[in-house]
Amino acid sequence: MILKQDTGRSLNACTVLIVDDQPTSRLIMTSLLEDITQCHAVAGASEALDYCAAQLPDLVISDVSMPEMSGRQLCEALRSNQPTANIPVMFVTGSDSDEEQEKCWEAGGVDFVTKPINATTFRNRVKTQLNHKIKADLLEQLIYTDRLTGAFNRHYLEERLPFIVKDCERESQPLSMALLDIDFFKQYNDEYGHLTGDECLCRLTRAVNEALLRPMDRVVRVGGEEFLLLMPNTALNGAEIVCNRVIEAVRRLHIPHIGSPYKEITVSIGLALYQTGVSESATAVIAEADKHLYKAKSAGRNQLVFE
């Protein structure tokens, strides 16, 4: 079974975040776009950063001049953080001077409109940017996802893990990494056939993704039945909770497996922690997680080991 690939979203399935300290401006922009796409509006850059960290909108439309943090500073902050770096930012500015435009481009903006807003121009520029984002997301999906399960693939791991580590180091945050292996999966394939095995992999991947909860967490398929869970900004105690939630989510699938002593599909997990200034490298931490996975298997499987 091959997991059906998403061929792209419609504009009304996208999310636009509007950032403006003036309530009237927020209302005008929202009313111009609400029949095109889903809109959410906030009054300042701090709220916008919190929203983007949790939701990852498809487009940010930001006023340039705002108290505390300008729209350009907001854009630079989004660009400097790997999970939000690819969110396009369109500026709304009261100035059409060449100097102001140049500053918007230098900050990383993809487009800008001037006030007072022309409704037709504004709507069509938003449509254009959302279409660009849909195509970019589809291309990234084709490059970085496993065709069978929809999990991220090894290519994603090789290209993105260094940036994830760098972000954690910059913010002095831990990075938990866990290796997950499906117990007795060879026996499962032998008993039920590889097509049923593929279906099992897909169901399990969906369950694991749902158990992770946070958009910044990642599931990477690194082998036939082996997955790596990446949990940025998560200490060991938090990762322990997440991993146990993953194990329970797989148990709740109740996929029959007569070749297992548990009589259904279960998983074993080895967990390790990357800490700035302590860990040798991300590769070394993955190797440590692999050792813990081996211990979990040796201890009877269907469990988490992290020490």
N, C-alpha and C positions, 0 to 999 in steps of 0.2 A: 504494500500500500504506500503510495507516494502522497505526502501531505499536499493538498492543493495550495498553490502559490497565489498570494494576493496579486491581482492584476492592477491594483491601484485604487485609491479611494476617490469618492466624489468630493466636490468642494464643500457640500453641506455636512460632510463627515469630518472636516478639518476644524481646528480650533484656533481662533485669533485672540491674542491678548492685547487689550488696549490699555495704554499707560498714559495718564494725563491727570494733572492735579486740579484741573477745572471740571467740575461736574457737568457743565453744559457741553463742553467739548466731548467728554466721554459719551454723553447721551446722543449727540449728533452722529458720532462715528458708529456707535452701536446700531442706531436706527438705520444708517445707510447700508450696514452689512448683515443685519439679522436675517434677511431673506436669502443670503448667499451662503453663509457659514455660521458656525457656532461662535459666539462672542463671550468673552469675559473681560470685565473692566476693573482696573485698580487705580488708586490715586497717587501712587509713587513707585520709585524704583525698588525700594526695599521689599514692598509687597510683590512686585513683579519677579524679583529674584527668588523669593520663597515659592511663588506659584510655578515658576519654570523648573525649579528643582524637583517639584512634586508631580507636575503634569506634562511638561515638555510640549508646549503649544507649537503649532505649525508655522505661526508668524507672530511677531511682536510688532505692534504699531505704537511708537512712543513719541510723545512730545519731547522736544529738545530741551527747552528751558523749564526746569522743575526745581523746587527747593530741595536741599540736602544732597541730591545726586541728580545730575543731568541725564538726559536721554543718551548722550554719547558715552558717559561713564557707565551707564547701564549696559550698553552694547559691548563695551570693552570688558566688563565683568562677565557677561555671558560668554564672550569669546575665550576668556582665560580659563574657563572651567570645562573640561572635556565633555561631560554629559550634556551641557547646554551650548557647546561651541557651534553646532550646526543649525541653531535656530535663527532664521533670517530676521533681521530687524529693519523695519521701514520707519523713517523719521517723519514727524510732522513739525514744521518749523514756520515761524512768522516771518522769516527773512529768506529772500531768494538771492542774496548776494553770492558771488563766486566764492568768497572766503568761507561763508557758512556752509555752502555745498561741499567744499573741499574737506572741511572738518568732519562732516557727516560721512563722507566716503572713507576718510582715514580711520574713523572709529570702527569701521567694518559694516556700515549700513549697506543694504542692497538697493534701496530706493528712498525717495522722500517726496512729500507733497507739501505745498505751501498753504498757509492760512490766508484768507478764508478758503476752506476746502471746496473745490469743485466736485460735486457729487459724482458726475460721470467719470471724471479722471480718477478719482479716489477709488471707486468701485472696480474699475477695470485694472488699475495697478495692483490692487489687492488680489483680484482673480489671477493675474499673471504670476505674482509671487507664489500663490498657493499651488498653481499648476506646476511651477518649477519645483516646489518642495515635494509634491506628490511624485514627480518623475525621479527626483534625487533619492527619495526614500525607497522607491521600487528598485532602483539600480543598486543601492546599498544592500537591500534584501537579497538580490540575486548574487551579489559578491560575498556577503558575509554570513548567509544562513545555510544551514544544512537542508538539502532538498527533501529529505525524508521526514524529519521531525519538526523543522521550523526553528530549532535551536540555533544559536550562533555556531560557527564552524571554526576550525583551527586557523584559517586565514584571518578571521576576526581576532582570535587570541594573539596571534603573532603581531598583528598591526596595532591593536588597541591596548593590549595589556601594559606596554611601557607608558602610555599616556595615563591610564588609570592609576598606575603606581606613582607617577609624577604628581598627579593631582592630590593623592593621599599624602605624599611627602610634603607638598607645599602647604597643605592645611594641617599638617602634623596629626593625621588621622590614621587609624589602623585599616588594614585590608584583610578581611577573612577570605580564605580560599578553601573549598571543600571538594574532594573527589568522591563522586557517587558511582557505584557499580551495581548493576542489577544482579541479584543473587541467582545462581544456577541458570543463567540465561542460555547457555549452550544446550543444556538439557531441555529447556523450554522450546527452543527451535527444533531440536531433534524430535520432540514429542508432538508439537502442534504445527510445525512447518514454518518456513521463513516468512511467508505472507502474513501469517498470524503474529509472528514475531515482530514484523514491521509495524503492525497495528498496535501491538503492545508498547513499542517504543514511542509511538505518537501519543498514545493516551497518557503514558507516564510523563512525557515531556510537558504536556499541557498541565498536568497535575502539579508538577514541580514549579512551573512558571507561576501558577496561581498561588502556590504556597509562599513564594518569595515576597509578594505584595508590593515591594518598592520598585519603581521604574528604573532606578539606577542599578539594581541587581541583575545579574546576567547568568543564563544557562548556556554553557558551551559544550557541544558534543566533541569529545576528544578521541573517542574510539568507538568500536562497535556498540557496546552497551555501557560505556563509561562517559560520564559528564563531569565538567568542572563548574562549580558554583562560585561566582565572583560577588563578594559583598563588601563594597567600599564603605568606609566610615562606620565599620561595624567591629566592635571588640569581640573577644572570644565568647563572653557570656551571652551577648546578643546573637552571635552566629550559632551558638549551641541551641538556642530556642528555635531559630529558623530551620536548622537541620533536622531537629526533632519534628518540627511541623511538616517538613518535606517527607520524612519517613512515614508519618501518620497519614499524610495525603495519599501516598502510594498504597498503604494498607487499605484505605477506604475505597480504593478502586475494586478490590476483591476480584482480581484477575486470577482465575484458577490456574494452578501449576502443580500437577500431581507428582512432578519430579523433584519438588522441594519439600523438605520436612515441615514447612509451614503451610503447604498445600495451596499457596497463592503467591503471587509476585510480591517480593520484598526487595529492599535495597540496603546496601551497607555504605557508610560514609566515613571518610577520614578527613578531619578538619585541621587546618594550621593557620597561623596568623603572621601576616607581614607587618612589621613595625619599623618605622623610620629610625635609622641609626642603630638598630638592633639586628635586623634580618640581613643576611648576606646578599640575597637577591630574591626576586619573585620566583625564579626557577628553583632555587633551593627550598623555598616554602612549599611549592607544589610537590617537590620530592618528599618533603616531610609529611604532607597530607597523604601521599601515596603510601608511606610507611604506616601511618595510622589506619589507612584503609585496609592494608594487609592484616593489621592487628584485629580489626573489626571482623574480617573474614575468618581469621583463625579462631576467634572467640565465639563463633557460631553464626555470624552474619546477622542481618536484620537489626543493625544497631549503628550507633555513632561512637567513634573513638577520636579523641583530640589530645590525648596525652599518653 
